[in-house]
Amino acid sequence: MKVLLIAPYFKRVVANEMNREDFYPSVALLHLAAMLRANNYETVIVDLNNKVVHDQKEKYLEYSKKIIIDNLNVHKPDLVGINCLFSGNFPDVLKFARAIKSHSPNLKIAIGGIHPTTFPKEIVSNCDDIDYVAIGEGENTIVALAASIKAKNENLLSSIKSFAYKDKDGVVRVNREQNYINDLNSLPMPAWDLIDMEKFEMNLNYYYNPTDNLIGKFKAGIFSSRACPCNCNFCDMFLIMGKKHRKKSAKTVVDEIEFLHKSYAVNYFSFMDDNLTLNRAHIMNLCNEILRRKLRIILDTPNGLWINSIREEVVAKMAEAGFVKTCIAIEHGDDYIRNKVIGKALDRKKIFEVVALFKKYKFMLTGFFLMGFPEDTNETLKNNYDMINEPQLDKTGVNIAIPFPGTALYNQVVKDKLLIDDWNLDELWKTPLSLVQSKFVIKPYNMSVDDLYKWKAKFDSLRIKYWKTNPKPPNLGKEFNSDHIGRTV
């Protein structure tokens, strides 16, 4: 029994797209492959979000299809799993599925990720090339699916939790029973040996590095915890990971880091947790374990930290362990929008206190903001503008609020009929809404859409206005100088 796992190339829409140096091996596929292997299923990873595929430029899609077909010919898998992390990947995922079915009509295809989790019934009902959808966390689901296929017993499909499929009569079945892994330490170490690291080699020498540690030429994504219990009205990540914060032990996490550092010369690690600092004891234990092992590495946090969780002891320990760059989730500069609308429960004074702490310890600091909520007005966006200016962060990203299905924001927008243009809600599954798109989706109650675009232009002009930490901005910052609207890494 053999399983082929595929991660699509993620085409970012930014001005300096061709100078990207931000490729991570897919953490999702690494975990799935490890779980399958631990259950005696042979697994192959085809991670297409790498430098080699990127260099194909506009021919990336046909090149990706060729790589997939070549792997089908060589490995002859019994099951294919495709990661569709974001909605923006879905059109390419459909094309991959079609190419696979054209080559191997009887080969079963499963997909998972945020987009399939949001629309499992719609995808299974309408996409003949996709047989199964994994809902939420995929490790337990894919192992159960592999067991069904190995046994050639379709009756076993009905017992798979967090799963959608068509039964033998063509009826779509969706089992939403939760299937989360409570003990993350029970997971095997991600299957890094199945990745060709050379395809992820990058020039990171221009990255911000105030330490005397070598930065190396690889980046690795690490998860030390899953889920976030916060209730921000726009966030749909809970659909995948749930609300219960689950943690790996510091030893388990640092074992993986040390393995990559010593076996693959990985020096740069990004913690991809939804909320890394939520539990202070957890982040302190991680840092202390890194220090205890004397690992000379560089660390960052691409996702926004929960500002209320930050104390000086945490920032000091993170800096000591090798953290050099972080992001904070401010969300909005208007107190009413931030706290009453979004539900952030974040005091203005605390924001400035935490910014000062990270600056004290020489972190490169990015602030995440949103705009375009139904309650936004010219006044609230002026307050947002002022909040972006006042703390003088190195970088700021102001994204457009998107009403993703399953969120409180979506329910509000649908109820009050605030969607701009004529959206067919029954077809959202095939109309990807991107977090980084440049068009507004929501019509505010008390301001014009034209004014929204004017404010967006003002916010974009501030993106790197106060970038002082790194005197030589790398490629990841140069794109800010363009008029293009799009979020960067």
C-alpha positions in Angstrom: 0.0 0.0 0.0 1.6 3.3 -1.1 0.4 6.9 -0.7 1.5 9.8 -2.8 1.2 13.2 -1.0 1.3 16.5 -3.0 1.7 20.1 -2.0 0.9 22.6 -4.8 3.1 25.6 -5.6 1.7 28.6 -3.8 1.8 31.5 -6.3 2.1 34.7 -4.4 0.8 37.9 -6.1 3.4 40.4 -5.2 5.5 42.8 -7.2 8.8 41.1 -6.6 7.5 37.6 -7.0 10.4 36.4 -9.0 12.9 37.2 -6.2 11.2 35.0 -3.6 13.3 33.4 -0.9 10.6 32.1 1.4 10.1 28.4 0.7 9.4 26.0 3.5 8.8 22.2 3.1 5.2 21.5 3.7 4.8 20.8 7.5 1.3 19.3 6.8 2.7 16.7 4.4 5.6 16.0 6.7 3.2 15.1 9.5 0.9 13.1 7.3 3.7 11.1 5.8 5.2 10.4 9.3 1.8 9.2 10.5 1.2 7.0 7.5 4.7 5.5 7.8 4.2 4.8 11.5 1.2 2.7 10.4 3.2 0.8 7.8 2.1 2.6 4.7 4.8 3.5 2.2 4.7 7.2 1.5 6.1 9.6 -1.1 6.1 13.4 -0.8 5.9 15.6 -3.9 6.3 19.1 -2.5 5.9 21.5 -5.4 6.2 24.7 -3.4 9.9 25.0 -3.9 12.6 26.9 -5.7 12.8 24.6 -8.7 9.1 24.9 -9.5 9.2 28.6 -8.8 11.9 29.1 -11.4 9.6 27.7 -14.1 7.8 31.0 -13.8 4.5 31.0 -15.8 5.1 27.4 -16.8 4.9 26.2 -13.2 1.6 24.5 -13.6 2.5 22.3 -16.6 5.8 21.6 -15.0 4.0 20.5 -11.8 1.7 18.2 -13.7 4.7 16.6 -15.3 6.3 16.0 -12.0 3.1 14.5 -10.6 2.6 12.1 -13.6 6.3 11.1 -13.5 5.8 10.1 -9.8 2.6 8.2 -10.7 4.6 6.2 -13.2 7.5 5.5 -10.9 5.7 4.8 -7.6 2.2 3.6 -8.8 0.4 4.7 -5.6 -2.9 3.4 -4.3 -4.0 6.7 -2.9 -3.1 10.4 -3.7 -3.5 13.1 -1.1 -3.4 16.8 -2.1 -2.9 19.6 0.3 -5.2 22.6 -0.3 -4.2 24.8 2.5 -5.8 28.0 1.3 -8.6 28.8 -1.1 -6.2 30.3 -3.5 -4.7 26.9 -4.2 -8.0 25.3 -5.1 -8.0 26.0 -8.9 -4.6 24.3 -9.2 -5.7 21.4 -7.0 -8.6 20.8 -9.3 -6.3 20.8 -12.3 -3.9 18.3 -10.6 -6.8 16.0 -9.7 -8.0 16.1 -13.3 -4.5 15.3 -14.6 -4.2 12.4 -12.2 -7.6 10.9 -13.1 -6.8 11.3 -16.8 -3.7 9.2 -16.3 -5.1 6.8 -13.7 -8.9 6.8 -13.7 -9.2 4.3 -10.9 -6.8 6.0 -8.5 -8.5 7.5 -5.5 -7.8 11.2 -4.6 -8.3 12.9 -1.3 -7.8 16.6 -0.5 -7.5 18.5 2.8 -6.9 21.9 4.2 -8.9 25.0 5.1 -10.8 25.3 1.8 -11.9 21.6 1.7 -12.8 21.7 5.4 -15.1 24.7 4.7 -16.8 23.1 1.7 -16.6 19.3 2.0 -20.1 18.5 0.7 -19.9 21.0 -2.2 -16.6 19.7 -3.4 -17.5 16.0 -3.2 -20.8 16.7 -4.8 -19.5 18.7 -7.7 -15.9 17.6 -8.4 -15.9 14.2 -10.0 -12.1 14.0 -9.9 -12.0 14.3 -6.1 -13.1 11.2 -4.2 -12.6 12.2 -0.6 -12.2 15.3 1.7 -10.4 15.2 5.0 -12.0 17.7 7.4 -9.8 19.5 9.9 -6.6 17.7 11.1 -5.7 15.0 8.7 -3.4 12.5 10.4 -6.0 10.2 11.8 -8.3 10.6 8.8 -5.7 9.6 6.2 -4.6 6.6 8.1 -8.2 5.4 8.4 -8.7 6.1 4.7 -5.6 4.2 3.8 -6.8 1.2 5.8 -10.1 1.2 3.9 -8.4 1.3 0.5 -5.9 -1.4 1.5 -8.7 -3.6 2.7 -10.7 -2.8 -0.5 -13.7 -2.3 1.8 -15.8 0.8 1.1 -18.0 0.0 4.1 -15.1 1.2 6.3 -15.5 4.7 4.9 -18.6 5.3 7.0 -16.7 5.0 10.2 -14.0 7.6 9.3 -14.4 10.7 11.4 -14.0 14.2 10.0 -14.5 12.9 6.5 -16.6 13.4 3.4 -17.2 11.0 0.5 -19.7 9.5 -1.9 -21.1 6.1 -1.0 -21.6 3.3 -3.5 -25.0 4.7 -4.4 -23.6 8.1 -5.2 -25.0 9.7 -2.0 -22.6 12.3 -0.4 -21.8 11.5 3.2 -20.3 14.0 5.6 -19.1 12.9 9.0 -18.1 16.0 11.0 -17.4 14.1 14.2 -14.2 15.6 15.6 -11.0 13.7 15.3 -8.4 15.9 17.0 -5.1 14.5 18.4 -5.1 15.6 22.0 -1.6 14.2 22.8 0.6 15.8 20.2 3.7 14.1 21.7 2.2 10.9 20.3 2.8 12.0 16.8 6.0 10.7 15.1 8.6 13.2 14.1 7.8 14.7 10.7 9.2 12.7 7.8 12.0 15.1 6.9 13.9 12.4 5.2 11.3 12.2 2.4 12.0 15.8 1.4 14.7 16.8 -1.2 16.2 19.7 0.8 18.3 20.9 -2.1 15.1 22.1 -3.8 14.5 24.5 -0.8 18.0 25.9 -0.7 18.0 29.7 -0.6 20.2 32.7 -0.1 19.3 34.0 3.4 22.4 36.1 4.0 20.4 39.3 3.7 17.9 38.3 6.4 17.9 40.2 9.6 20.4 38.6 12.0 21.6 40.6 15.0 23.2 37.4 16.4 26.6 35.9 15.6 24.9 32.6 14.6 25.2 31.5 11.0 21.9 31.8 9.2 22.5 29.0 6.7 20.5 28.4 3.5 17.4 26.5 4.6 14.2 27.5 6.5 12.1 25.0 8.4 8.6 25.4 9.7 8.0 24.0 13.2 4.8 23.5 15.1 5.0 23.4 18.9 1.3 23.7 19.5 -2.0 23.7 17.6 -5.2 25.8 17.8 -6.1 29.1 19.4 -8.9 29.6 21.9 -9.5 33.3 21.0 -12.7 34.4 19.4 -11.7 36.9 16.7 -14.8 37.4 14.5 -12.9 37.0 11.2 -10.7 34.0 11.9 -11.5 30.6 10.4 -8.4 28.6 11.6 -10.5 27.0 14.3 -12.2 25.0 11.5 -8.9 23.1 11.1 -7.4 22.9 14.6 -10.4 23.5 16.8 -10.4 25.8 19.8 -8.5 23.7 22.4 -4.9 24.8 22.6 -2.8 21.6 22.5 1.0 21.6 23.0 4.0 19.4 22.3 6.6 19.1 25.1 9.7 21.2 24.8 11.8 18.1 24.5 9.7 16.8 21.5 9.9 20.2 19.7 13.6 20.7 20.3 14.4 17.1 19.4 13.1 18.0 15.9 15.0 21.3 15.8 18.2 19.6 16.8 17.8 16.8 14.3 17.3 19.3 11.5 20.1 21.5 12.7 22.7 18.6 12.9 21.5 16.4 10.1 20.5 18.9 7.4 22.4 22.1 8.5 19.1 24.0 9.1 19.9 27.1 11.1 16.7 29.1 10.5 13.4 28.0 12.1 10.0 29.5 11.9 7.4 28.6 14.6 4.1 28.3 12.7 1.9 28.0 15.7 -1.4 29.8 15.7 -0.6 31.3 19.1 3.0 30.5 20.2 3.1 32.6 23.3 -0.5 31.8 24.6 0.9 29.6 27.4 3.9 31.4 29.0 5.3 28.3 30.6 5.3 26.6 27.2 7.3 29.3 25.4 9.7 29.6 28.3 10.3 25.9 28.4 11.0 25.8 24.7 13.5 28.6 24.9 15.2 27.1 28.0 15.5 23.7 26.2 17.1 25.4 23.2 19.5 27.1 25.5 20.2 24.0 27.5 21.3 22.2 24.4 23.4 25.2 23.3 21.8 25.3 19.8 23.1 28.2 17.8 20.1 28.9 15.7 17.9 31.7 14.5 14.1 31.8 15.1 11.1 33.8 14.0 7.3 33.7 14.3 5.5 34.5 11.0 2.1 34.4 12.6 0.8 37.2 14.8 1.5 36.7 18.5 -1.3 37.4 21.0 -0.2 40.7 22.5 -1.9 40.1 25.8 0.3 37.1 26.5 3.6 39.0 26.2 5.7 39.9 29.3 9.3 41.1 29.5 10.5 37.8 30.8 9.1 36.1 27.7 10.6 38.6 25.2 14.0 38.4 27.0 14.0 34.6 27.0 13.0 34.5 23.3 15.8 36.8 22.4 18.3 34.8 24.4 17.2 31.6 22.6 17.7 33.1 19.1 14.4 34.7 18.2 15.2 37.8 16.0 11.9 38.6 14.2 8.3 38.4 15.2 4.8 39.6 14.2 2.1 41.0 16.5 -1.6 40.9 15.8 -2.9 44.4 16.5 -5.7 44.0 14.0 -7.1 47.5 14.2 -6.1 50.9 15.6 -9.7 51.8 16.6 -10.5 50.7 20.1 -14.2 50.0 19.3 -13.4 48.0 16.1 -10.6 46.1 17.8 -12.4 45.2 21.0 -16.1 45.3 20.4 -16.3 44.2 16.8 -13.3 41.9 16.4 -13.4 40.7 20.0 -9.7 41.2 20.6 -10.0 42.5 24.3 -6.7 44.3 23.7 -6.0 47.6 25.5 -4.2 50.3 23.6 -1.7 50.8 26.4 -0.7 47.1 26.2 0.1 47.4 22.5 2.6 50.2 23.0 4.1 48.4 26.0 4.7 45.2 24.0 6.1 47.1 21.0 8.6 48.8 23.3 9.6 45.4 24.8 10.4 43.9 21.4 12.3 47.0 20.3 14.3 46.9 23.6 15.4 43.3 22.7 16.2 44.2 19.0 13.5 42.2 17.4 12.5 43.1 13.8 8.8 43.7 14.3 5.8 43.5 12.0 2.3 44.5 12.9 -0.8 42.9 11.3 -3.8 45.1 10.8 -7.2 44.7 9.1 -9.7 47.0 7.5 -13.0 46.9 5.7 -15.3 45.6 8.5 -19.0 46.5 8.3 -18.6 48.9 11.2 -15.6 50.7 9.7 -16.0 54.5 9.0 -13.7 57.2 7.9 -13.1 58.0 11.6 -12.2 54.4 12.6 -9.8 54.1 9.6 -8.2 57.4 10.7 -7.6 55.8 14.1 -6.2 52.8 12.3 -3.9 55.0 10.3 -2.7 56.8 13.5 -2.1 53.5 15.2 0.1 52.3 12.3 2.1 55.5 12.5 2.6 55.8 16.3 4.5 52.7 17.3 6.8 52.9 14.2 7.0 49.2 13.5 9.6 47.9 10.9 6.8 46.6 8.7 3.0 46.8 8.7 0.5 44.7 6.7 -3.0 46.0 6.4 -5.2 43.3 4.8 -8.8 43.5 3.7 -11.3 41.8 6.0 -12.6 38.7 4.3 -15.9 37.0 5.5 -14.8 33.4 5.4 -17.6 30.9 5.8 -17.9 29.6 9.3 -16.9 32.9 11.0 -19.1 35.4 12.9 -18.1 38.0 10.3 -19.5 35.8 7.5 -22.8 35.3 9.3 -23.1 39.0 9.9 -22.3 40.0 6.3 -24.8 37.4 4.8 -27.5 38.4 7.3 -27.2 42.1 6.6 -26.6 41.6 2.8 -23.3 43.5 2.8 -21.4 41.6 0.1 -20.2 43.8 -2.7 -21.4 42.6 -6.1 -23.8 39.8 -6.6 -22.3 36.8 -4.8 -23.8 33.3 -5.3 -23.3 31.9 -1.8 -24.0 28.4 -3.2 -20.9 28.7 -5.4 -18.4 30.1 -2.9 -16.7 26.7 -2.9 -15.4 27.4 -6.4 -14.8 31.1 -6.1 -11.7 31.4 -3.9 -11.6 34.3 -1.5 -8.0 35.2 -0.6 -6.8 36.8 2.5 -4.4 38.8 0.4 -6.7 39.9 -2.4 -6.8 43.5 -3.4 -10.6 43.9 -3.8 -13.0 44.7 -1.0 -15.8 42.2 -0.4 -17.8 43.9 2.3 -19.8 47.2 2.0 -19.6 49.0 5.4 -22.7 50.3 7.0 -21.6 54.0 7.0 -19.0 54.7 4.4 -18.4 54.3 0.7 -16.4 51.6 -1.0 -14.5 54.3 -2.8 -13.3 55.7 0.5 -12.1 52.2 1.5 -9.8 52.1 -1.5 -8.5 55.6 -0.7 -7.6 54.4 2.8 -6.0 51.2 1.6 -3.6 53.3 -0.6 -2.7 55.4 2.5 -2.1 52.3 4.6 0.1 50.7 1.9 2.3 53.9 1.8 3.2 53.1 5.4 4.3 49.5 4.9 8.0 50.1 5.4 8.1 53.7 6.4 9.7 53.0 9.7 11.9 50.1 8.7 15.0 50.8 10.8 16.0 47.5 12.3 17.6 46.1 9.2 19.6 48.8 7.2 19.6 46.7 4.1 16.0 45.6 3.4 16.0 42.2 1.7 13.9 41.0 -1.2 11.1 40.4 1.2 10.8 44.1 1.7 11.6 45.6 -1.7 8.1 44.7 -3.1 6.6 47.2 -0.6 7.9 50.0 -2.8 5.4 49.1 -5.5 1.8 50.1 -5.7 0.7 46.5 -5.8 -1.7 45.5 -3.0 -0.7 42.2 -1.5 0.6 40.7 1.7 4.2 39.5 2.0 6.0 37.1 4.2 
